[in-house]
Every structure is written in C-alpha cells, then in structure tokens.
C-alpha cells in the first residue's frame, strides 16, 4: 500500500509530463494560497479581533499549502534549467 | 515651531495648518497691498511663464540640435519661463501662509512646460521603443491575443492590453496618436500620488511641496514615456501611498524600545529619535480598510502582469515598511511574493526557457552590473560624454542633497528610518540584475520620491544663514533650485537628438510597409528608428550591430543576401545617423558618406527617399512572391526586455 501513492505520482508524471502536472496542481494551490493570504490580510486590516479569529483557522492549512506552492514553483524552474 | 535653526531640537509641526515662516518686520507694510500682491503673484507669474514658453515654441527647431540635446536649441525665453516658475514656486512655498492652489498651479505648469515641450515641437513620437510599444498594441488589437514566444515583453502584456483597449475605445488608428503626451499624462498622475505619499511621511507641509517640486525636477531618467514602466511607477506610488495613509501602525518602531529588558534611558532615547511626525491616521471602518487592501492587491496584480521590475521594487518597499513597523499589513509582502512568483513561474515560461540561466548568472555580479550601468557607457562624442558626466554629477548631487537632508533631520532630533529605508530599498536589486545596463537608472527612479523628500529637508525649514537678512532667507534655496533646473534640462533631454523621430522617417516606413510583402527581411543600420509599429510579426527586423554600423557596406549586404527571405529591404534614417554620431562619436559627414556608399551599391535599388530617410531593396535574380512569415523569432536585438532604450548614462 505504501508504494501505491509514489507509483501513482510517478505514472502521472510520466504520462502527463511535469509541466502539465505542476500547472494543474499549481493553479489550484496558487488560488488557495493567494486566497487564504488575502483573507488573512483582510482580517488584519479589519482589526485585531478579526485577525485572531480568522488566523486560527487559516494558519493550520497555510504552512503545508505554502510548502506545496514552493515545491511546485521550484520544480517548474528547475525543469527549465536542468537538461 | 519651525524656526529652522540648525542644531536646535525643533518640535515637529502638525500637518495643518501649515507652519508659518515669521514675517520679517521690514516686510510688514500695508497689509491690504501685501495681500493683493500675494493673491495676484501666482496667476501673474504662471501666466508669464506660459506666455514665455508659448513664445519659445516656434523658435525651437529640433533638427538643429547638437549632441547636447534639446538644451542646444532652446531659446532664452524658455530658460526665463523655467526660471520664473522656479522663483515663483520658491517664493510661494516659503510664504507665511501657504497657497495650495498656487503651488498646484506651479507644479502642473512645470510638468506641462518641461515634459510637454517635445510633444509640441517634434512632429512624431520620440524614442524608437515607443514605436515598438505601439506595434505590440497594434498586434493585440489586430489579433486579439499576445505572442509570448515571439516577443519577451508579451510575457508581461498588461500595459499593452490596456493600450489596445484604450485605442479601441477612443477610436484611434494607433497608439502613436497619444504616445507623445505620455510624459505629461504620467507626470500629472504622479502628482497627487506623490503629495499623498509625502504628507504621510512628514508633517511639514512646506517640505511636502518642496519635495514634490524636487521630484519632478530631479526625474531626468525620463522613464515616463509610453511604456509599461511609466504606468507601473504610478502603481508603485499609489500602493505605497495607500499603505502609509491608511495602514500606518500607531506607535510603530519606537514601541519596541518600551520593552522591560531595555534600559529606560536607552529606550527613551531611541524612541525619541525614532518617533515620527505626528500625522493623524484617517479614521476608516473595517469595511473600508478591507476595500483598500483589495485595491492594493488589484493594483499589484496589474503590476505583476505588466512589468518585469516594478513588482520587485514595490515588494522591497513593502518589506521595508513592514520591518520598520510602519504599516500593519505584515502579511502583505508574503502575498505580494506569492503573486509575483506565480506569474514568473506560470506565465513567463516562454521567456524564462531561454533566459533563466543567464538571469541567474547575473546574481551577485554587483561590480559587473555597476560597470555595465556606468563605466561601459562613457563613450561617444565629446558633447555626449559631457551629458553623461552631467548625469552622473546630477545623480550624485541629488543623492548628496538627500544625505545632507537626512543629517539635518537627525540633527533636529529625528531619525527617519522609514524614509531612508524606502530611499535605499531599490539598490540591493543591483546585486541581482544588470537589466541590460539599466538597473542603476531604475533604482534611481524608484528611490527618487524618497531621495527628493530627504533632499528637500536641506532647505525646509529654511536654514538661518548668518549675515543674511531674514527677508532673503529663501534666496539660497531658490538659487539652488535654479541650478538644479538648468542641470535637469541637460540631463533629461541630453539624448534628444537620438530620441527625436521625424514625420519623414515615419513616411519612409509607411512606404516600406506598403512595398514589403509578408515574410520580408527589414534591415537597419542601428536599432534607433521608428519601425515595428505595425504588422510586427510579418517581417524579420534586423538592426545591424555597432561593429558593422559604418564603413562596412559589405557586411550589411551580406545580411540582406540571406536566401531565406523572398525580399530584403534596407532602411536608413536620420535617427540612425544621430545614434551613430552621438554614441560612437563619428566625425562630421561620416554617416552621410556611409549612406551614399551603401546606396551606390549596384546590388541595391532605391525605392523611396526623402530628406530624412532612404528605403532600398536588394536586387535578386528572381523576386518570389512573399510567403506568410507567421510568428517567428526576431533575429536582431529585440528579444530581450532588458534592452529598453531611454535616456541613459550613455549609449544603450
């Protein structure tokens, strides 16, 4: 079972290509990250109480999403540089 | 409150009402007469300046320019007009009661007179790159799409799409119809943004107005022509102005020093130094603040999609404001970073695929960048080298004044870290990119609003000068402004002979486009000419490099003989000759001899000729019908967005 996910990811990459996969996933992750960051800043702009309330929820998912976003961006750029 | 005595710790004035300069007793004559004189002076002086300027215009003949640029053909009345404006503004900004309408009037008149003169006296839009930008807009308007694989700048198409929309809405034939007035338009847009920005960075209203004047008189970079940079600079100003107006953090940096672990005396000293001017933050509702944030993000998104550099300068300024606890939106730089990274990695792949390695290799080459931006450009004719040195001196002078202003503010008991940080924030980018030798110019531009504010502090509040009667206290500052104004005309318009394009050249290109079938090769002796403004993708444009510019007709013929093309054309224009004269220091007559020599080639036939241009075609054994060229890469110097021409320290 533990090999199913990596194998599926590998198959997906080889079938669709890195660019297509990161484009699709990247757009989803980007929209989520940008939307959540915007929501967080709007909450900050509205006031400290609002920020505390919103940040409590957003911060839980923000870190992994930001990580995913960075991985996707890095892989896309490396794909251009590496032969 | 603003006695201005050097060395004294002067309490900060509040923003409104404006601090009054004490009226010298010797000026306290009949109050009614004085009030009348004060009321009449601005309209009279502004009308006088406009009148002198209007008289000057017919006397300005751009064709007579030498390598010093526009200043070489300006009549005395033009200089008098500028002096009248400068003196009038100087008097107005040091009067006991500020007349804001008059100050706005002076600034608007200055923008129109100085930034708008070329639009009137020249018969076609200046800058070769303006014509290229019109070509991008024409492409979008005609095809309804962009072509990032064909042209790098299409990877950031926001400005061009907006331009196409404007051309459509206004029913114009081409963006060229409005391009010449871009500097005036963008100058007038920058004015309110600057005033809003300044009044939130300093409480002294005289300083605010003086800084605005210094900005416009210090902006010799001239990146306000019809280009994405001009619009994006406005975006930059508006974003920073909104941040400091509505999202300022009360308390800010000094609050950090109220920490229990910091000794009270140290904390009090630091807090005293770092405490900014008492500027009220406008009261806003939570909904209004949310709306303002959305405005910032929308403008930044527009900037990300329309310019390569500006988003980074905006991000740098936002980071500086957050680090110094000047604004409350601490997460905004992260959001900005995500937006710009997303655009680069998803929307500019066509550009990055060919250039990422080169771009990465420039990181950390600070010395090389500086060399490329300054040292390599000190060449050309003797007069042009004078212009280059004038630009260097002017730039260092503005920065020197800013340094003096910073020290003067410090001496008055205020360590303005925010303004200083915003002023230096653009410079670290020099270590990341040379930007085709233009990064230093862009760094100057983005630091100028804040450098101008610091520089204004050298004369506002007016320093008390020993042995100078109080009534003449403004005189040294006005004299300094006059010197800067004179230098400005040399530095801003120093390349004008090259930047100047004529209707005759435009006409020659029209004839060329009529004659050249799709898929033809169009060759010029340099990239400086008004072409590419329509049917950009129909032809391959090849501007010959400097190495074969003059004296090597065979090299040009070799390029024209390329069998890949059904027909090959050579266009030689006045602007190319000016480029060769100014930037390579050709001896007088060399360009004309070169043109005659090429034209005399038996392999070429003359298609069209007027006073400013010749169009020649290579004679082939057979002249096949033109095949559609489709979208193809340019083989010349057009591919990189890093080679945007404009007034530079030297040849681009």
Interface residues (C-beta under 8 A of the other chain):
Chain A: X19 X23 X26 X27 X30 X33 X34 X37 X38 X40 X41 X42 X44 X45 X46 X47 X50 X69 X72 X73 X76 X77 X80 X81
Chain B: X247 X286 X287 X289 X290 X292 X293 X294 X297 X328 X329 X330 X331 X332 X334 X335 X338 X339 X341 X342 X345 X346 X349 X352 X353 X356 X357 X360
